[in-house]
Amino acid sequence: MTKIAIIGGGAAGLMASIIAAREGADVTLYEHNQSVGKKILASGNGRCNIINTTATADDYFGTNADFATYALKQLPFTSFVTFCQTIGLLLDIKEDGRCYPLSNEAKSVLNALNSAAKNSGVKILTDTKVTALNKAKEGFIVHTDHEKYTYNKILIATGSEAAPQLGATDDGYRFATAFGHKIIPTYPSLVQLHLNSKIHAKMAGVKTFAEVTLSINGKISEKIQGDILFASYGISGLAILDISQKASLALLNKQNVILNINLLPRFTPDALKEILHKLITSVPDHTLETVLGGLVPAKTVPYLCEAVVINPAKALSMLTPKEISKLLGLIANWQFEVTGTHGFKHAEVSGGGVATIDVDDTTMESKLVKGLYFAGEVLDIVGRRGGYNFNFAWASGMIAGRQMSKK
Ligand SMILES: Cc1cc2nc3c(=O)[nH]c(=O)nc-3n(C[C@H](O)[C@H](O)[C@H](O)COP(=O)(O)OP(=O)(O)OC[C@H]3O[C@@H](n4cnc5c(N)ncnc54)[C@H](O)[C@@H]3O)c2cc1C
């Protein structure tokens, strides 16, 4: 019987352990937290956006995002549904491709995985931190704080550094490096951004639907519409999380990162101009502050006026054509420099990780060390928001589990 150690009881490790144990392997799963699957519990605001029905490699980033293609094809959505049925988990499929457990509670996902792992015979060692991994004459030695054990094969499924409060560590990178693997520099992703401005903190709490354009070194990199939320440290909101991967990677590469915010994306510049001119006719004596407060969040008005140097108390009819043009330009194009991210503590995921060039995408086995496997976020693959990160964790974990159980 093949003796397997799986390091990390997250999505990838749990999936791999269930598959390998069902194939007849003797599986031990190490988790340093008191319980497995802490990120699963915290995911999707406690609902767990468990997978996306439409995932392709285009939904992932990495030095070679195509690495994900084989795994995603091995676990198409229909096969995932079948797997879920075998662990007693039913899904709620949304129109946009996102899926949640039917219960709408992440806990049900973890309970199903945990029970399936235990019932398949996986030995789950919680509160057990793996401190080092070594190659033995035959197989590998897994070191914990107290003991060491020998296994035929090992899987590093320790995830990334994102959300250390949930138990995330960089141990996987350390272990991989010791085996000769290269680590692509890591960076927080799906994360809030820090801004170089004196006003974002004053607008803290302002949430609005906007269009955000991300420019890197002067070139437009991405344009996205969604909610933004000003905060004491900078800016958050789903639109910001969605562009954060590119922004964070650019910051890592010391590039200049600029956000242009259109506060009223539903109107073309001409339509907006017409709206303002109609207001000038209908309420000429209203102050700019009053009128702007009907178009954009009131808390932003003083800062918009300050930026274009117009007194907010000015009557609408007194605005010069130049002032109108400056104001409309700013509403459609409010520029902020991004100076950093809110860090790994607040990030959902991490970009970078174990270089995929040295890992076989069809088996998840190291090309450098036979019997050593990787799965999940520890690899240099990171997904978009929308269930894609779990998707890759399940798919790569499944392949690793299947391959490792082979004699
Ligand atoms: C708040 C939050 C919400 C999220 N929501 C979603 C979502 O809705 N949909 C989605 O697709 N993705 C979501 N993600 C991302 C998703 O959780 C991860 O991509 C996924 O968990 C990665 O799985 P993994 O198994 O590779 O790593 P992890 O789930 O991080 O598992 C790694 C495990 O290894 C353990 N470990 C680390 N070092 C050691 C060691 N030395 N010894 C023993 N154990 C160790 C860790 O404690 C952890 O349990 C979210 C992430 C966060 C933080």
The ligand as an ORCA input file, in Angstrom:
! r2SCAN-3c Opt
* xyz 0 1
  C     -11.447     35.322      3.173
  C     -11.263     34.436      1.961
  C     -12.361     34.179      1.138
  C     -12.196     33.379     -0.013
  N     -13.298     33.090     -0.782
  C     -13.154     32.298     -1.874
  C     -14.288     31.910     -2.634
  O     -15.441     32.200     -2.280
  N     -14.065     31.172     -3.765
  C     -12.799     30.774     -4.153
  O     -12.649     30.107     -5.179
  N     -11.725     31.086     -3.415
  C     -11.876     31.826     -2.281
  N     -10.778     32.120     -1.517
  C      -9.464     31.560     -1.915
  C      -9.392     30.076     -1.493
  O      -9.724     29.976     -0.131
  C      -7.979     29.516     -1.741
  O      -7.588     29.748     -3.060
  C      -7.945     28.014     -1.441
  O      -8.283     27.787     -0.102
  C      -6.586     27.423     -1.741
  O      -6.605     26.078     -1.336
  P      -5.263     25.344     -0.882
  O      -5.677     24.015     -0.417
  O      -4.251     25.459     -1.943
  O      -4.731     26.230      0.335
  P      -5.399     26.481      1.758
  O      -6.852     26.359      1.690
  O      -4.806     27.752      2.247
  O      -4.865     25.263      2.636
  C      -3.528     25.152      3.052
  C      -3.537     24.530      4.424
  O      -2.200     24.229      4.793
  C      -2.056     24.501      6.177
  N      -0.628     24.646      6.454
  C       0.198     25.635      6.040
  N       1.446     25.402      6.449
  C       1.415     24.226      7.148
  C       2.417     23.446      7.819
  N       3.703     23.803      7.865
  N       2.031     22.280      8.426
  C       0.719     21.885      8.405
  N      -0.241     22.595      7.785
  C       0.111     23.737      7.155
  C      -2.891     25.746      6.377
  O      -3.258     25.944      7.722
  C      -4.095     25.461      5.483
  O      -5.131     24.798      6.174
  C     -10.905     32.875     -0.342
  C      -9.826     33.138      0.489
  C      -9.987     33.897      1.641
  C      -8.805     34.156      2.539
*
